[in-house]
Amino acid sequence: MTDCDLIDSSVWVDYLINGKHKDLIETEKKLLLATISIIEIIKKLNRLKIPKKEIAQKIAYVKKQSILVDLDEKIAEKASEIVIEKEIPLADSIVYASAILNDSILITLDNDFRGLDSVKLI
């Protein structure tokens, strides 16, 4: 898959809570989302004491706006290389591997990705 951006959970949370990044999210362009990011988004919204019903609505919107990238064998193997070589956390490695293997740019607010190829830190 090409010509898609993979949106990190940090950007989604900032959008869902603060209304930022509308130019990235509210678009006709197809957005990718690593499935592990759903866990990260729910966890962050839960920590902010967002009611479960509202979290469910927000997650439904995220999924509607995204093409989900499932964790498969290829992504797992690439993520393991990234964990070892780049020494970034496991979940971040899965997100980054998902972007790389889908020829996508990873759009993120997370400094763990600073300096990596195919990453746009905003």
Secondary structure, 3 states (H helix, E strand, C coil): CCCCEEECHHHHHHHHHHCCCHHHHCCCCCEEEEHHHHHHHHHHHHHCCCCHHHHHHHHHHHHHCEEEECCCHHHHHHHHHHHHHHCCCHHHHHHHHHHHHCCCEEEECCHHHCCCCCEEEC
